[in-house]
């Protein structure tokens, strides 16, 4: 089997009454022991649901799919896209949101997110209410503890979406911008930045980051004009700052800013 094509198939199981799934040949999946309490989701590489099989035993030929097995009625996991990046990193197709679909703002290293309506009441996003102290007295990820990357317990993606998901590194943001064409555009009535893959064989794949502005000093600014997403990486030369992706009309890039500010979080996962 071609190893590069084999990577396009992912098998996941969960629950106490698991169906079993086995890769036989490229595109050929054998699934057994599916019960009324378990199910099989067949999705394409964009995360779109192709077929749902609640029970039974099947053996079928499927080309370029992702398989999810779990409890009956379990919704497919968060969607992601493969841009063909050299690292194999898979990017979620949306930011972390609340249960009602509202965008959330996070301070760097904090796992509790806040909606725009909560900013100024429940959270100000200033050094006065930052979890890890102030810019001159940081209690973690400082000049003495040697930590330059968020630990899993402080990673908003892992904390909110579970194991397998994490925040991107500075280098992964740089890889994204180096292997895509950036365009400021509007999708479904929302302004934002579109990153379309320039990797051969993946030029129909893209990511869209909505311009939800940022949160700081008790208010949200810039909605519709710009956006930012936190990385997992500290600026170890200025530990009160962390690296982020920033984007607006005509320009995008990776730079740093104060950890106490509220930005979006776009999770990633490894292609393995």
N, C-alpha and C positions, 0 to 999 in steps of 0.2 A: 504493500500500500504506500502511496506517496505520502511522506511524513508531513509535508506542508499542508496537504489537503486533510489528512487525518486530524489535524489540530482543530479543524472547523466543527468537529463533533464533540459535544460535552455531555457527560452523563452525570446526573445528580440524583441521589435518593434520600429520603427522609421519612421519619415516622416509625411506628412500631409494626405496622402491617405493610411493609415495603414490597412493591413489585421489584423484580430484578431486571436489570438491563445489561446487555452484553453486546459489544461491538464485534460483529463477525467479519465483515469485509467493508470496504469503503461504501458508506451509505446504507449498509444492511444492518438492521437492528433487530435483535431477538429480545422480546419482553415476555416474562413469565410471571405467574403467581400474582397477577393483578386482581385484587378483590374489590368488593363494593366500597371498601373503606380506603382504597388507594386509586391512583389515577396515573395517566401518562399524558404529558403535554409535549407536543411536537411543535417546535418553533423554528423559523428561519433565522439567518444570521443577523437580521435586524431586530430580532426579538418578537416578530409578529407570529401570533398563534396560527398554525396550519391545521392542526387536528387535535381533538380532545378524545381520549379513549378512557372511559371510566372503569372498565373491567374486561376480563378475558385474557386470552393468550394470543399474541400476534407475532408474526415474523414478516417483515415488509422491507421493501427497498426504498430508501429515502436519501436524497442527495443534499449535502450541505445543510445539516440541521443541528439544532441543539435540543437535547432531551432533558426533560424534568420529570421525575417520578416523585410522588408524595401522596398525602392524604387526599381523598376525594373532596373536591370543592376548593382545594388550595389554589389561590391565585398565582399566576406566574410571577417570578421574582422581578425586580426592577430591570427595566430594559437597558441594554447597552449596545454599542456599535463598535465594530472592528474597523479601524481606519487603515490597517496594514502597517502600523508603525513599527520601526525596527525592534523596539523593546517587546512588542506583542501586547502592550497595555490596551485594555478594553475600557472605553469611557462610557459612563452612564449617560443616557439621553436627556436627563433632567437633573436639576439641583435637588437637594434635600428640601422637602416641603412638609407642612403639617398635615393632619388627617383630612383637612378640608381643601387641600391643594394650594394653600397659601405659601409663598416664598418665605424662607426663614433666613435670618441673619445670625451669624455666629462670630463671637470673638475668637481669636486664634487660641486653640487649646481647650476651649470650652465646648461641651457636648450638648448643652441646652441651647436651642435656637429660639428666636423670637420673631414674630410677624411685625410688619410695619405698624400695626395698630398697638402693639405692645411696647414699641420703642418710645421712651419718654415716660412710661408708667412703670412697667415691670423691669425694664433694663434701659440704661442710658448709653452704654457702650463708651465709657470713659475710664480713665485710670482709677477713678473712685470706686467703681463696681467691677473691676477686673478680678477674676478668680485667683490669679497668681501674683497679686501685689501691684505695685506701681512701677513706673519706668525706672525709678532709682532704687527700688527695693523689691526685686523680683524673687519670688519664693521657689520657682522651678523654671528650668530652661534659662539658666542664668550663666554668669561668667565662671562659676565655681563647680557646678554639678556636671558639666561636660555634655549635657544633653542638647543635641542640635536637630533632632527629629522627634516629632510627637510620638509618645508611647501610645499603644493601642487604647488604653483607658482614657486618653485625652484626644483621641481621633474621632471627630464628629461623625464621619462616615461609618466607621466600625461600630460606634456606640448606637447609632440610629438605624442602620441597615443590616448590621450583623457581620459575622465573620466572612471573610472573602472580599468585603468592601473596605476601602480605605481612602484617605485623601491623597491626591497626587503629590509627588515631590516637585521641587523647583525644576529639576532636570526633565521630568515628564511634561511639565508645562512648556519648557523650551523645545522639547522634541515635538510637541503638538504644533507649536507655531512654525517650526522649521519644516514640517512635512504637510502643511496645509496652506490653502489660499484663503486669506481673510477678507470678509466682506461685511460691511454694515448694512443690515437689511431689516425687513419686517416680515414676520411669519405669524399668521393667525392673529393679526392686529397688534403684535408685540414687537417693539424695536429691540434689536440686539446684534450680537456678533455671530456670523456664520463662518465656521472653519471647515472647508471642503478639502478632503484628502487629495494630495498630489502624487500618491504612491500608485504605481502601475497596478491595475486590476482593482483598485479601490476608489477611483475618482468619482464614483456615484455616491460615496459615503460622506456624511458631514455631521458636525455637531453644531447646535445652536445654543448660545448663551444669552438669556434674556437680560436686557439692561434694567436691572432692578436697583441701581444706585448703590448706596452704602448707608450704614447707620453709625452715628457718632454724636456724642454730646447731647443725647436725648432727642434726636430727630433723624429722619431719613431724607437724604438728598439724592438728586440725580436720576430719579426713576424715568426711564425712557431716553436718558442721555448717555449713561455709561453704566458699567458694571465691573465687579471684581470678584474673584474666587480665591480663597485661601489655598495655599499649598501646605504640606506637612513640615516644611523646612524653615528653620530659624535662620536669621541672618546672624551668624556667630561673630561677626565683627561689630554688630550693633544689636545686642540681645533684646532690646526693647522692641525690635522690628522683626517681622517675618515676611517671607516671600509670597507673592500673590500674582495672579494673572489679572491684568487690567485691560479694558477694551472700551473703545468709544468710536464715534464716526471717523473712519479713515485710519485708525491706528490701534494696535494692540501690542502688548509686551509684558514681560515679567519684571517686576520691580518689588521693592519692599515698602512696608508701612507699619504703623504702630499696631501692636498685637491687640490692643483693647478695642479697635474698631470692628464694626460688624459687617462681614462680607458673606457672600453665598459660599456654599460648599458643593462641589461637583465630584461625586465619588468615582473611583476607578477600581478595576480588578485585574488580576493577572490572567493571561491566556494560557491556562494549564489545567 
